[in-house]
Amino acid sequence: MRYSASGLAHTCWPTLALFLVFAGSISAPSFAQQHIAKDHAIAVSTHRFTLQREGDNFFLQPLPLAAKHPRIAIPKDWLVPPHDADDDEDTSPVDPFNYDRRVTSFPIGNGAIGLRFSSFDAMTEGSLAAAEGRDVFLIYDPNEGKLRQGGFDLGITKKRYQEDGCFRAQMVHLLVADTNNDGLTDIGAVKEEIWCPETGENDAVPDGPDAQKKLPSELTNIVENHLYQQHNVIWYIYTPQGWRLDPDQPGMPDTFSELPLTGIVLSPVDFVGEVLWHSLDPKSWVDRPRYVPTYRKKLIAETPRDFKNARNWPRFENGQRK
């Protein structure tokens, strides 16, 4: 994604970082040996590992720290792809490799442990309101103390920006389940987006300072100029080479576990949805989604009744709860 500096203004979008700490003491081997049953939710944890960073070096540190488990070096290329980090033409004002310290883990079912590393960064000022983040999966063998890559790349999974009066937002929600009943954990990705539709690249565009892209005639204001869509879940099945795209795509199973947000308490889609429609409840948006993540249900239930001004919401993104 390339951002134009012309979209910047001096509007404040404050962001901070809040890391939620969860207590736990179960050892990694016993967690890894947990049996994966198709009709039961897979155990998901954020308190068995932490990510440590020293300059350009990344390390996986098993918890608790008091146990003094040796940490494991993570090749930088696994978390920061060279073709993304060294792109001189990239003018993005945010760092999509700003990884949260908390690592999400889950048993795969063969003695190995799946690890999810999540990053996010957002502008602190400017009307562009840009934000980006990634989710990367690795596989950990606790018996050998070794890591390997997960086998697939989701790219940018969290994104938002505003340009020419149009918000664009994206979020990929992540699930785990045994979709093919082989006793091994598969990964699901549910993508949702908010964007402005266009009638076509060849439509006439007026000249002058009021020029803007032509929109459908039935869309007459900034709220109606935006659409929301949630895509069908895409599954990646576990193989000896890591997770691979499932050619059968079984849809949403009856039983699954959600991978929690880390480093943020609401997604870029939640943020923009509240700005546009003054509600975190997708029923108030353009298209009602089939899947509503648990964290969003809790946010809807906890939102104060008098909390209607969307400008108050930036302090909640990136995990701020003042």
Buried (B, 14 or more C-beta within 10 A) or exposed (E): BEBEEEBBEEBEBEBEBEEBEEEEEEEBEEBBBBEBEBEEEBBBBBBBBBBEBEEEEBBBBBBBEEEEBEBBEBEBEBBBBEEBBEEEEEEBBBBBBBBBBBBBBBBBBBBBBBBBBBBBBBBBBBBBBBBBBBBBBBBBBBEEEEBEBBBBEBEBBBBBBBBEEBBBBBBBBBBBBBBBEBBBBBBBBBBBBBBBEEEEEEEEEEEEEEEEBEBEEEBEEEEEBBBBEBEEBBBBBBEEEBBBEBEEEBEBBEEBBBBBBBBBBBBBBBBBBBBBBBBBBBEBBBEEBEBBBEBBEEBBEEBEEEBEEBEEBBBBBBBBEE
